[in-house]
Amino acid sequence: NTWAGKDAKPAPKGLGHAGLYHAAILFPNRRELAMAVKRLIDASYPLHGTADHGVSEAIYLEDPDGNGIELYADRPRETWKVNNDGLVEMVSEPLDLQDLLKEVM
């Protein structure tokens, strides 16, 4: 927030405020995502959450200004579940972080 001045405050969080929920960065594959997550963990950067969406694996964190960041990698499209209407089925389940990190261990 240097352009806004040294006393600038981040945008308020929660309901009733307009603004960006988070930005998402797509990694080319699971291994690249795992390498990024390992670097974050090695640097003691706080992770705010993880999720297995069925079609992708995601890590959530905040930048120093409190903006939400999602780092994710899609699973191969042929593994995605599609319902009878042709819509992709997504879930929000816990991510097995240790299994992800096996990609780089």
Rosetta blueprint (number, residue, H / E / L):
1 N L
2 T H
3 W H
4 A H
5 G L
6 K L
7 D L
8 A L
9 K L
10 P L
11 A L
12 P L
13 K L
14 G L
15 L L
16 G L
17 H L
18 A L
19 G L
20 L L
21 Y L
22 H E
23 A E
24 A E
25 I E
26 L E
27 F E
28 P L
29 N L
30 R H
31 R H
32 E H
33 L H
34 A H
35 M H
36 A H
37 V H
38 K H
39 R H
40 L H
41 I H
42 D H
43 A L
44 S L
45 Y L
46 P L
47 L L
48 H L
49 G E
50 T E
51 A E
52 D E
53 H L
54 G L
55 V L
56 S E
57 E E
58 A E
59 I E
60 Y E
61 L E
62 E E
63 D L
64 P L
65 D L
66 G L
67 N L
68 G E
69 I E
70 E E
71 L E
72 Y E
73 A E
74 D E
75 R L
76 P L
77 R H
78 E H
79 T H
80 W L
81 K L
82 V E
83 N L
84 N L
85 D L
86 G L
87 L L
88 V E
89 E L
90 M L
91 V L
92 S L
93 E E
94 P L
95 L L
96 D L
97 L H
98 Q H
99 D H
100 L H
101 L H
102 K H
103 E H
104 V H
105 M L
